């Protein structure tokens, strides 16, 4: 980040300055990711009974918002450069951009193996990938300026970096928002899950079925199971908790077993109307 900032000021390259600012935001974002990961490992307490797992999702949302704010600032700078092109020292620009590429390749390699299973690490990985692409674009712009003297290439590359940032952060923002809105876990079919629960011996009905994610990879479930035969209730509960729920990737499940709709229960659809 410091090398690119100094290189951008020295060479007059908007692409390097933009990428250095992007790296500065990434440094803060990676710090947030690390802090959130530490929080997620804390045990539940009386005030946060689920623990701090959601901290990872909040950090991912913060990372995405930082990227959008950064893009807005960069768009303003790019607009000014289009109005008034600035000469760029292409040789030093190429050297600095190559150094940035090497640093980002190392960071991406370290994060890639963990980015698929954790939304927080995926957010950090996307930051690094967008930086990596920015370094490649800066190298291309430097080469174009070196061989042709077309300084506008630096500004165009800055605009491409902005587009890359917005593209990479949109999916992360959508996923974080989906989890915070208690959306059903991605890839989980509630219809199939309900069918499996209804197939349990003794279960005649399933309602108030809810599934959500506390964080990536930690899915929760709650449901009401109607088992009219009291002798079958414990066996049905054991099957639902120990077999069906884990088969769908559910790590935390709560089932309410009832022989008939229970008055004053949490189920709005099965509580008879008050007289």
C-alpha positions as CSV (number, residue, x, y, z in Angstrom):
1,X,0.0,0.0,0.0
2,X,2.7,2.5,1.0
3,X,4.9,1.6,-2.0
4,X,2.0,2.1,-4.4
5,X,0.9,5.4,-2.8
6,X,4.5,6.7,-3.0
7,X,4.8,5.4,-6.6
8,X,1.5,7.0,-7.6
9,X,2.5,10.4,-6.2
10,X,5.9,10.2,-7.9
11,X,4.7,8.9,-11.3
12,X,1.4,10.8,-11.4
13,X,-0.5,7.5,-11.9
14,X,-4.1,7.5,-10.9
15,X,-4.2,3.7,-11.3
16,X,-1.5,3.3,-8.7
17,X,-3.1,5.9,-6.3
18,X,-6.5,4.2,-6.7
19,X,-5.0,0.8,-6.0
20,X,-3.1,2.0,-3.0
21,X,-6.3,3.5,-1.6
22,X,-8.0,0.2,-2.3
23,X,-5.2,-1.5,-0.4
24,X,-5.5,0.9,2.6
25,X,-9.2,0.0,2.8
26,X,-8.3,-3.7,2.5
27,X,-5.9,-3.4,5.4
28,X,-8.7,-2.1,7.5
29,X,-11.1,-4.7,6.2
30,X,-8.7,-7.6,6.9
31,X,-8.3,-6.2,10.4
32,X,-12.0,-6.3,10.8
33,X,-12.1,-9.8,9.4
34,X,-9.5,-11.0,11.9
35,X,-11.2,-9.3,14.8
36,X,-14.6,-10.8,13.8
37,X,-13.1,-14.3,13.5
38,X,-11.7,-14.0,17.0
39,X,-15.2,-12.9,18.2
40,X,-16.9,-15.8,16.5
41,X,-14.8,-18.2,18.6
42,X,-16.1,-16.8,21.9
43,X,-18.5,-19.0,23.8
44,X,-22.2,-18.1,24.3
45,X,-23.1,-16.2,27.4
46,X,-26.3,-15.1,29.1
47,X,-26.8,-12.0,26.9
48,X,-25.7,-13.6,23.6
49,X,-27.0,-17.2,23.7
50,X,-25.9,-18.0,20.2
51,X,-22.4,-16.6,20.8
52,X,-20.7,-14.1,18.5
53,X,-21.0,-16.0,15.2
54,X,-22.9,-13.2,13.5
55,X,-19.8,-11.0,13.9
56,X,-18.4,-12.7,10.8
57,X,-21.5,-11.7,8.8
58,X,-21.4,-8.1,10.1
59,X,-17.7,-7.8,9.2
60,X,-18.5,-9.2,5.7
61,X,-21.2,-6.6,5.3
62,X,-18.9,-3.9,6.5
63,X,-16.2,-5.0,4.0
64,X,-18.7,-4.8,1.1
65,X,-19.9,-1.3,2.2
66,X,-16.3,-0.1,2.4
67,X,-15.7,-1.3,-1.2
68,X,-18.7,0.7,-2.4
69,X,-17.6,3.8,-0.5
70,X,-14.2,3.5,-2.0
71,X,-15.7,3.1,-5.5
72,X,-17.6,6.4,-5.1
73,X,-14.4,8.3,-4.1
74,X,-12.5,6.7,-7.0
75,X,-15.2,7.6,-9.5
76,X,-14.9,11.3,-8.6
77,X,-11.1,11.2,-9.1
78,X,-11.5,9.4,-12.5
79,X,-14.0,12.0,-13.7
80,X,-11.5,14.8,-12.9
81,X,-8.7,12.9,-14.8
82,X,-10.9,12.6,-17.8
83,X,-11.5,16.3,-17.7
84,X,-7.8,17.1,-17.2
85,X,-5.4,14.2,-18.3
86,X,-2.1,14.1,-16.3
87,X,1.3,12.9,-17.5
88,X,2.5,9.6,-16.1
89,X,6.0,8.2,-15.6
90,X,5.4,4.8,-17.1
91,X,8.8,3.1,-16.2
92,X,8.6,3.5,-12.4
93,X,4.8,2.9,-12.6
94,X,5.5,-0.5,-14.2
95,X,8.0,-1.5,-11.4
96,X,5.6,-0.5,-8.6
97,X,2.7,-2.3,-10.3
98,X,4.7,-5.5,-10.6
99,X,5.6,-5.3,-6.9
100,X,2.0,-4.9,-6.0
101,X,1.1,-7.9,-8.2
102,X,3.5,-10.1,-6.4
103,X,2.3,-9.1,-3.0
104,X,-1.3,-9.7,-3.9
105,X,-0.6,-13.1,-5.5
106,X,1.0,-14.2,-2.2
107,X,-2.0,-12.9,-0.2
108,X,-4.5,-14.6,-2.5
109,X,-2.7,-17.9,-2.3
110,X,-2.8,-17.8,1.5
111,X,-6.6,-17.0,1.7
112,X,-7.9,-19.1,-1.2
113,X,-8.0,-22.4,0.6
114,X,-10.3,-21.1,3.3
115,X,-12.5,-18.8,1.2
116,X,-15.2,-21.3,0.2
117,X,-16.5,-22.2,3.7
118,X,-16.4,-18.9,5.5
119,X,-18.2,-15.7,4.3
120,X,-15.8,-13.6,6.4
121,X,-12.6,-15.0,4.8
122,X,-14.3,-14.9,1.4
123,X,-14.8,-11.1,1.9
124,X,-11.1,-10.8,2.7
125,X,-10.2,-12.9,-0.3
126,X,-12.3,-10.8,-2.7
127,X,-10.5,-7.7,-1.5
128,X,-7.2,-9.3,-2.4
129,X,-8.4,-10.6,-5.7
130,X,-9.7,-7.2,-6.7
131,X,-6.3,-5.7,-5.7
132,X,-4.6,-8.4,-7.8
133,X,-6.7,-7.5,-10.8
134,X,-6.0,-3.8,-10.2
135,X,-2.2,-4.5,-10.2
136,X,-2.5,-6.4,-13.5
137,X,-4.5,-3.5,-15.0
138,X,-1.9,-1.0,-13.7
139,X,0.8,-3.0,-15.4
140,X,-1.1,-3.0,-18.7
141,X,-1.7,0.7,-18.4
142,X,2.0,1.3,-17.7
143,X,2.9,-0.7,-20.8
144,X,0.5,1.2,-23.0
145,X,1.8,4.5,-21.8
146,X,5.4,3.4,-22.1
147,X,5.0,2.3,-25.7
148,X,2.4,4.8,-27.0
149,X,2.5,7.8,-24.6
150,X,-1.3,7.6,-24.3
151,X,-1.8,8.9,-20.8
152,X,-5.6,8.4,-20.8
153,X,-4.9,4.6,-20.5
154,X,-4.1,5.1,-16.8
155,X,-7.5,6.7,-16.2
156,X,-9.4,4.1,-18.2
157,X,-7.7,1.4,-16.1
158,X,-8.8,3.2,-12.9
159,X,-12.4,3.0,-14.2
160,X,-12.0,-0.7,-14.9
161,X,-10.8,-1.3,-11.3
162,X,-13.9,0.4,-10.0
163,X,-16.1,-1.9,-12.1
164,X,-14.2,-4.9,-10.7
165,X,-14.6,-3.7,-7.2
166,X,-18.4,-3.2,-7.6
167,X,-18.8,-6.6,-9.3
168,X,-16.9,-8.5,-6.7
169,X,-18.6,-6.9,-3.7
170,X,-22.2,-7.2,-4.9
171,X,-22.4,-10.9,-4.4
172,X,-20.8,-10.6,-0.9
173,X,-23.3,-7.8,0.0
174,X,-26.2,-9.9,-1.2
175,X,-25.1,-13.0,0.8
176,X,-24.5,-11.0,4.0
177,X,-27.9,-9.3,3.7
178,X,-29.6,-12.6,3.1
179,X,-28.2,-14.1,6.3
180,X,-29.0,-11.0,8.3
181,X,-32.6,-11.2,7.0
182,X,-32.8,-14.8,8.4
183,X,-33.2,-16.1,4.8
184,X,-33.2,-19.9,4.3
185,X,-29.6,-21.3,3.9
186,X,-28.4,-21.4,0.3
187,X,-28.9,-24.8,-1.3
188,X,-31.4,-26.0,1.4
189,X,-34.8,-27.1,0.0
190,X,-37.4,-26.5,2.7
191,X,-39.9,-28.5,0.7
192,X,-37.7,-31.6,0.7
193,X,-36.8,-31.1,4.4
194,X,-40.5,-30.9,5.3
195,X,-41.2,-34.1,3.3
196,X,-38.5,-36.0,5.2
197,X,-39.8,-34.8,8.5
198,X,-43.4,-35.9,7.6
199,X,-42.0,-39.3,6.6
200,X,-40.8,-39.9,10.2
201,X,-42.9,-42.7,11.9
202,X,-45.8,-41.2,13.8
203,X,-45.5,-37.6,12.4
204,X,-48.8,-36.6,10.9
205,X,-48.1,-32.9,10.3
206,X,-45.3,-30.4,10.2
207,X,-45.8,-26.6,10.6
208,X,-43.9,-23.5,11.7
209,X,-40.9,-24.7,9.8
210,X,-38.1,-22.2,9.8
211,X,-34.5,-22.5,8.7
212,X,-31.8,-19.8,8.8
213,X,-28.0,-19.3,9.1
214,X,-26.2,-17.7,12.0
215,X,-23.1,-17.5,9.8
216,X,-21.7,-19.3,6.8
217,X,-21.8,-23.1,7.5
218,X,-23.8,-22.8,10.7
219,X,-27.4,-23.5,9.9
220,X,-30.3,-23.6,12.4
221,X,-33.8,-25.0,12.2
222,X,-37.0,-25.0,14.2
223,X,-40.3,-26.7,13.6
224,X,-43.5,-28.1,15.2
225,X,-44.1,-31.8,14.7
226,X,-47.6,-33.2,15.3
227,X,-47.3,-36.8,16.7
228,X,-50.8,-37.9,18.0
229,X,-49.5,-41.1,19.6
230,X,-47.7,-40.1,22.9
231,X,-45.7,-43.4,22.8
232,X,-44.1,-42.4,19.5
233,X,-43.2,-38.8,20.4
234,X,-39.8,-39.3,21.9
235,X,-38.7,-41.6,19.0
236,X,-39.9,-39.1,16.5
237,X,-38.0,-36.3,18.2
238,X,-34.9,-38.4,18.3
239,X,-35.1,-39.2,14.6
240,X,-35.7,-35.5,13.6
241,X,-32.9,-34.2,15.8
242,X,-30.3,-36.9,15.3
243,X,-30.9,-38.0,11.7
244,X,-33.1,-35.8,9.5
245,X,-31.7,-32.4,10.6
246,X,-28.0,-33.3,10.3
247,X,-28.6,-34.8,6.9
248,X,-29.5,-31.4,5.6
249,X,-26.5,-29.7,7.1
250,X,-28.4,-28.3,10.2
251,X,-26.1,-27.8,13.2
252,X,-28.6,-26.5,15.6
253,X,-32.3,-27.7,15.7
254,X,-35.3,-27.2,18.0
255,X,-38.4,-29.3,17.5
256,X,-41.7,-28.8,19.4
257,X,-43.6,-32.1,19.5
258,X,-47.3,-31.9,20.1
259,X,-50.2,-34.3,19.9
260,X,-52.5,-31.5,18.8
261,X,-52.3,-27.7,18.4
262,X,-51.2,-26.3,21.7
263,X,-53.0,-23.2,23.0
264,X,-50.7,-20.3,23.8
265,X,-47.8,-21.9,21.9
266,X,-45.5,-19.9,19.7
267,X,-47.3,-21.2,16.6
268,X,-49.7,-18.5,15.3
269,X,-51.3,-20.9,12.9
270,X,-52.1,-23.7,15.4
271,X,-53.4,-21.6,18.3
272,X,-57.2,-21.5,18.4
273,X,-58.6,-18.0,18.3
274,X,-59.3,-16.4,21.7
275,X,-63.0,-16.2,22.6
